Amino acid sequence: MTAPDDKREASLHGRIVLVTGANGGLGEQFVLQALERGASKVYAAARTPRAWADARIQPLSLDITDADAVRNAVLAAPDVDLLINNAAIAPQGDSLFGSEDAARDIFDTNFFGTLRVANAFAPILAANGGGTMLNILSSAVWVSIPTAYAASKAAMWSATNGLRFALEGQGTQVVGLHVGMVDTPMAAHFDTPKSSPASVVAQAYDGVAAGDIEVLADEQTRDLKSRLGEKAEEFYPWLHGMLRALLGS
Ligand SMILES: NC(=O)c1ccc[n+]([C@@H]2O[C@H](COP(=O)([O-])OP(=O)(O)OC[C@H]3O[C@@H](n4cnc5c(N)ncnc54)[C@H](OP(=O)(O)O)[C@@H]3O)[C@@H](O)[C@H]2O)c1
């Protein structure tokens, strides 16, 4: 067992955190590790909030596709200084060649829902010293998987960069987290190697504490990002080969 790293554990000391999609997967880890690192309160926001055993965790009802629910969340959580935009959907059968309605549903959650929460909480972050917005993106931002999910995350990557620029003046740290497959319900039907949610969240919080603006939470994602400068004629054949090996197709 490694010795506790006091500095790391104290890295969120006194902070007030809101996590969307908090009930399971990465969201649950964001809630629990925030407390381990010294956060004083965590709003665990979910469409159907669950009970939590720790009094520092405040369940909050929030469907990010519902504008009224987002307004109510802002009223209920005026003290937030770390917003974690974690909620998203990745329906099975998602395809860029599928129904337009299905693609719109994905964008309604992953892009418009996330952007709605980001914009609604930006003034709250400003009022609480600038704070931090952590947007959970994906290595799919740079991978040409033909899904609306990948396209929605790419759009949210662009929006994350735009938000960083827009919120710079109010002192908000805007962080994009990119990662490949993670062992959560979302990726349960993929039979490939996956990162543990605990490790991804630990790296994300290390990045927040260090003042980073981007976190690459697995080796494959770091490798992928490092190759983006390659000529397209070299990059895409490599990428497609890597994807075929990963997806077994
Ligand atoms: N797992 C991966 O391989 C992987 C890879 C890269 C990035 N990510 C990203 O990591 C984040 C967390 O995903 P996960 O892997 O932990 O999957 P997950 O277990 O499916 O968690 C997603 C959460 O989002 C919530 N959610 C969906 N639609 C919502 C809405 N309209 N309003 C509020 N909450 C909503 C879900 O809530 P309900 O419980 O109500 O359904 C669920 O708790 C997502 O942004 C995902 O895109 C995941």
The ligand as a Tripos MOL2 file, in Angstrom:
@<TRIPOS>MOLECULE
LIG
   48    52     1     0     0
SMALL
NO_CHARGES

@<TRIPOS>ATOM
      1 N1        -17.3630    4.9200  -20.1990 N.am      1 LIG1
      2 C1        -16.5530    5.3000  -21.1730 C.2       1 LIG1
      3 O1        -15.9310    4.4680  -21.8640 O.2       1 LIG1
      4 C2        -16.3270    6.7580  -21.4400 C.ar      1 LIG1
      5 C3        -15.2770    7.1360  -22.2780 C.ar      1 LIG1
      6 C4        -15.0390    8.4930  -22.5270 C.ar      1 LIG1
      7 C5        -15.8510    9.4370  -21.9470 C.ar      1 LIG1
      8 N2        -16.8890    9.0420  -21.1450 N.ar      1 LIG1
      9 C6        -17.7250   10.0920  -20.5880 C.3       1 LIG1
     10 O2        -17.7320    9.9890  -19.1840 O.3       1 LIG1
     11 C7        -18.9190   10.5900  -18.6700 C.3       1 LIG1
     12 C8        -19.5570    9.6630  -17.6530 C.3       1 LIG1
     13 O3        -20.0080    8.4980  -18.3090 O.3       1 LIG1
     14 P1        -19.9270    7.0500  -17.6560 P.3       1 LIG1
     15 O4        -18.9230    6.3020  -18.4160 O.co2     1 LIG1
     16 O5        -19.8010    7.1610  -16.1860 O.co2     1 LIG1
     17 O6        -21.3260    6.4440  -18.0830 O.3       1 LIG1
     18 P2        -22.6700    6.2100  -17.2900 P.3       1 LIG1
     19 O7        -22.4270    5.3170  -16.1380 O.co2     1 LIG1
     20 O8        -23.6580    5.8090  -18.3200 O.co2     1 LIG1
     21 O9        -23.0060    7.6490  -16.7000 O.3       1 LIG1
     22 C9        -23.6250    8.6360  -17.4320 C.3       1 LIG1
     23 C10       -24.5150    9.3850  -16.4860 C.3       1 LIG1
     24 O10       -25.1460   10.4580  -17.2020 O.3       1 LIG1
     25 C11       -26.4550   10.5540  -16.7190 C.3       1 LIG1
     26 N3        -27.3370   11.2130  -17.6650 N.ar      1 LIG1
     27 C12       -27.6690   10.8310  -18.9210 C.ar      1 LIG1
     28 N4        -28.5410   11.6990  -19.4590 N.ar      1 LIG1
     29 C13       -28.7560   12.6600  -18.5200 C.ar      1 LIG1
     30 C14       -29.5530   13.8220  -18.4760 C.ar      1 LIG1
     31 N5        -30.3300   14.1760  -19.5040 N.pl3     1 LIG1
     32 N6        -29.5300   14.5780  -17.3580 N.ar      1 LIG1
     33 C15       -28.7500   14.2200  -16.3100 C.ar      1 LIG1
     34 N7        -28.0070   13.1160  -16.2730 N.ar      1 LIG1
     35 C16       -28.0080   12.3350  -17.3790 C.ar      1 LIG1
     36 C17       -26.8840    9.1330  -16.4510 C.3       1 LIG1
     37 O11       -27.9380    9.1980  -15.5400 O.3       1 LIG1
     38 P3        -29.0890    8.1170  -15.3590 P.3       1 LIG1
     39 O12       -28.5820    7.3140  -14.2290 O.co2     1 LIG1
     40 O13       -30.2870    8.9430  -15.0400 O.co2     1 LIG1
     41 O14       -29.2210    7.3870  -16.6580 O.co2     1 LIG1
     42 C18       -25.6240    8.5240  -15.8970 C.3       1 LIG1
     43 O15       -25.5810    8.6550  -14.4930 O.3       1 LIG1
     44 C19       -19.7890   10.8800  -19.8880 C.3       1 LIG1
     45 O16       -19.6470   12.2380  -20.2490 O.3       1 LIG1
     46 C20       -19.1830    9.9900  -20.9620 C.3       1 LIG1
     47 O17       -19.4490   10.4730  -22.2630 O.3       1 LIG1
     48 C21       -17.1370    7.7440  -20.8730 C.ar      1 LIG1
@<TRIPOS>BOND
     1     1     2 1
     2     2     3 2
     3     2     4 1
     4     4     5 ar
     5     4    48 ar
     6     5     6 ar
     7     6     7 ar
     8     7     8 ar
     9     8     9 1
    10     8    48 ar
    11     9    10 1
    12     9    46 1
    13    10    11 1
    14    11    12 1
    15    11    44 1
    16    12    13 1
    17    13    14 1
    18    14    15 2
    19    14    16 1
    20    14    17 1
    21    17    18 1
    22    18    19 2
    23    18    20 1
    24    18    21 1
    25    21    22 1
    26    22    23 1
    27    23    24 1
    28    23    42 1
    29    24    25 1
    30    25    26 1
    31    25    36 1
    32    26    27 ar
    33    26    35 ar
    34    27    28 ar
    35    28    29 ar
    36    29    30 ar
    37    29    35 ar
    38    30    31 1
    39    30    32 ar
    40    32    33 ar
    41    33    34 ar
    42    34    35 ar
    43    36    37 1
    44    36    42 1
    45    37    38 1
    46    38    39 2
    47    38    40 1
    48    38    41 1
    49    42    43 1
    50    44    45 1
    51    44    46 1
    52    46    47 1
@<TRIPOS>SUBSTRUCTURE
     1 LIG1         1 GROUP 0 **** ****
